[in-house]
Amino acid sequence: MSITAAIYCWEALYSGGQSVIDNLKASGFTTILAWSVHVNATNGDLTLNDTLIVTDGTYVGDPAWPGLLAQLKTGTTSVNRLLFSVGSGGGPTDFGNIQQLIDRFGTGPTSPLYKNFAELLSVIPSIDGIDFDDEDSYNQGTVVQFAQMLATIGYKQITFCPYQDMQFWAGCLQALQASNPGLVTAYNLQCYAGGSINVYEIPQWIASIKPILGDAAASFILPGLWCRNGSGCTSGECPDQMEVQYKAWGLLGIGGGFIWRYDDILSCESSSTCSGNPMTPAAYADAILNGVMSEAM
């Protein structure tokens, strides 16, 4: 069984240069997620956090960045997948904006949404897919049409990043399985902050998609935890705590997990709040891989 160890990366992935790329390649993480792409409601401009990267069908971001990202999956590296995450909690209403754009312009090649996401993939062909962090709209039609458009452009994968509303996400999955079988490859299930209850509800999430995926349902779920973070690095979990949790989840047949988020690891890895144990990217990747693999063998 192949275990996924994913990590969401914030500003460091864009601004950190070669050292961040090298660090991620050596980390043990298999999936890197660039978080978060925001979509302008008027013209479909794509902004990575606070940096405009695509406007009017033209890439305007750092010209060196596509080449750096391409390195993630080349040479000696643990990374085999790169996703860009769209949306976020408590911020811009990205999926509501996407709905407005689809309502006004449709999803064809002349629409600004299509042109901008086509340009993103053209300039950064190392992107494997798009992660949907819809925490504002919860409109199944929008999710399905957006995913279908991305598949037409050439994106190979879609992942969902839910923290609530099992039936909504199951409905989206079922619709896309009917129109684009295999396009959606995982739930990156938030088990921290607003999704903390999901630590105890993995069986229910598995059950919600078992009628759609059958025996593959459990391995479709990739629960995520928050590393050490915050003032004094006293919030969140240490790698050894996470490994215990992933061992417990591994008994359910999950396919791996993810860490929220890389920038917090960089801020806290020199802290001693984990009783002197390392808080490096590699330690967190190992927490997922060793935890899940110990139960998958």
ABEGO torsion letter per residue (X at the ends): XBBBBBBBBBAAAAAAEAAAAAAAAAAGBABBBBOBBBBBAAAGBBBBEABBABBGGBBABBAAAAAAAAAAABEBBABABBBBBBEBBGBBBAAAAAAAAAAAAEABAABAAAAAAAAAAAABAABABBBBBBAAAGBAAAAAAAAAAAAAAGBABBBBBBABGAAAAAAAAAAAAAABBGABABBBBBABEAAAAAAAAAAAAAAAAAAAAEAAAAAABBBBBBBBBEBGGABEBBAAAAAAAAAAAAAAGBAEBBBOBAAAAAAAAABAAAGGBBABAAAAAAAAAAAAAAAAX
